[in-house]
Amino acid sequence: AAVDALASATERIFADRESLEFVLLIEPGRLELRVESLGDGQVDRLLEATRLPGIGDVLERVAESVSTHSLDDGSALTIAFV
């Protein structure tokens, strides 16, 4: 459900972009999905889009943590699962 919500949100928010960078980090007992190179306001719009009526924040319900990071070329959103 979280990946579906994220994919649907990225499709709506980033329709003008040809591609997005997703990084998948796999460690024993932990998986991290990171969306990189996000511009001004895109992290907030992406997080808002994953809040579903009647359910709330899908990512907060299924992820261990959701965090943002500054990068040289924008921002990144990291979602960690255990």
C-alpha positions as CSV (number, residue, x, y, z in Angstrom):
1,A,0.0,0.0,0.0
2,A,2.8,2.4,0.9
3,V,4.6,1.8,-2.4
4,D,1.4,2.2,-4.4
5,A,0.6,5.5,-2.6
6,L,4.1,6.7,-3.2
7,A,4.1,5.7,-6.9
8,S,0.7,7.4,-7.4
9,A,1.8,10.6,-5.7
10,T,5.0,10.8,-7.7
11,E,3.1,10.4,-10.9
12,R,0.9,13.3,-10.1
13,I,3.5,15.6,-8.6
14,F,6.3,15.0,-11.0
15,A,4.4,14.6,-14.3
16,D,6.7,17.2,-15.9
17,R,9.9,15.3,-15.2
18,E,11.2,12.5,-17.4
19,S,12.6,10.5,-14.5
20,L,13.1,10.4,-10.7
21,E,15.9,8.7,-8.8
22,F,14.9,6.0,-6.4
23,V,17.6,4.3,-4.3
24,L,16.8,1.1,-2.6
25,L,19.1,0.1,0.3
26,I,18.7,-3.4,1.7
27,E,20.3,-4.5,5.0
28,P,19.6,-7.4,7.2
29,G,16.2,-6.7,8.8
30,R,15.9,-3.3,7.2
31,L,14.9,-1.8,3.8
32,E,15.2,1.9,2.9
33,L,13.6,3.6,-0.1
34,R,15.0,7.0,-1.0
35,V,13.6,9.4,-3.5
36,E,16.4,11.8,-4.5
37,S,16.9,15.1,-6.4
38,L,13.6,16.6,-5.2
39,G,13.1,20.4,-5.8
40,D,11.6,23.1,-3.6
41,G,8.4,22.0,-2.0
42,Q,8.3,18.6,-3.7
43,V,9.0,16.6,-0.5
44,D,6.1,18.3,1.3
45,R,3.8,17.8,-1.7
46,L,4.8,14.1,-1.9
47,L,4.2,13.5,1.8
48,E,0.8,15.3,1.6
49,A,-0.2,13.2,-1.4
50,T,0.4,10.0,0.6
51,R,-2.3,11.0,3.2
52,L,-5.4,9.2,2.1
53,P,-9.0,10.1,3.2
54,G,-10.2,7.8,5.9
55,I,-6.8,6.2,6.4
56,G,-4.4,9.1,7.1
57,D,-0.7,9.1,6.5
58,V,0.0,5.8,4.7
59,L,3.7,6.1,5.1
60,E,3.6,6.7,8.9
61,R,1.4,3.6,9.3
62,V,3.7,1.2,7.5
63,A,7.2,2.7,7.8
64,E,9.6,2.6,10.7
65,S,10.7,6.1,9.9
66,V,10.2,8.8,7.3
67,S,12.9,11.5,7.0
68,T,14.1,14.2,4.7
69,H,17.7,15.1,3.8
70,S,19.4,18.0,2.0
71,L,21.5,17.1,-1.0
72,D,23.7,19.1,-3.3
73,D,21.1,18.9,-6.0
74,G,17.9,19.2,-3.9
75,S,16.3,17.1,-1.2
76,A,15.7,13.4,-0.6
77,L,12.9,11.6,1.1
78,T,13.9,8.4,2.9
79,I,11.4,5.8,4.0
80,A,12.7,3.0,6.2
81,F,10.9,-0.4,6.7
82,V,11.9,-3.2,9.1
